[in-house]
Amino acid sequence: MQITELDAPFGAEVTGLDLNEPVEPDTAERLNRALLDHIVLVIRDQDLDAQAYCSGMSVFGVPMLQHRLAFRLPDCPEVSRIINREKMRPARNWHTDHTNHEEPPKATVLYARKLPTTGGDTSFADMYAGLENLSAESRERIGPLFTTNFMEADNPTYSAGDRDAFGGGARHPMVRTHPETGKKALYFHVTKATGVDGLEPEAVRPFLDDLLKQAIRPENTLRHRWRMGDVVICDNRCAMHSVDPNFDQREERLLWRIILKGDRPV
Ligand SMILES: [Fe+2]
């Protein structure tokens, strides 16, 4: 197995690994170290069924159930479909995943199953750097603040069952300390955070949008152009992601997503 830095501000490519085979403990350790060091790993050339994908990702953590009951794979419910069909909207805003949970996922994994001829890239942003990019005033202001997080009210792919099970109300610090690296990162979900301490509800979105504008620059982003066979894992504790929806929507884009159990942010 080779781990090579990407030609980008962060991220690394993993080659020579077949997740259909059991992963040796020292290989698992290298992979986990690399995820901490590089934030995003692009594992190339995988040919996996859902079970093999799921058990392969247990190298990094414990898969957890996702909301959107209707998008879970029936034979492997920890794997969920991300698709430009069935009223699913592209997650074009910068965000981290599932902040409606008290313990949001430590990592999100995406596996390319069907890709448009061009486009449909996923971008990632380093939120350690994102925090550093904020003005001193913004950093000082958000230091003590928490967001309150709910599933978006207007998302047509969330069922009543999803809302009962995962509705939200979770409160998270806007600056979190990564439990493994000890470094601080900017942390929020721009559409799930409907509340920020001390702000009127209508002031929340402009406030968060302004923080994103300050935090995200070309120097701390990585744009991933998908290839079939790519499995991409992202450390949600120090990164945000977004999709570029500017591709031919007549073509299907299907990713299989797994999220891995995380800690309560502190
Ligand atoms: Fe996401």
Boltz pocket constraint, residues with backbone or C-beta under 6 A from the ligand:
constraints:
  - pocket:
      binder: B
      contacts: [[A, 91], [A, 95], [A, 96], [A, 97], [A, 241]]
      max_distance: 6.0
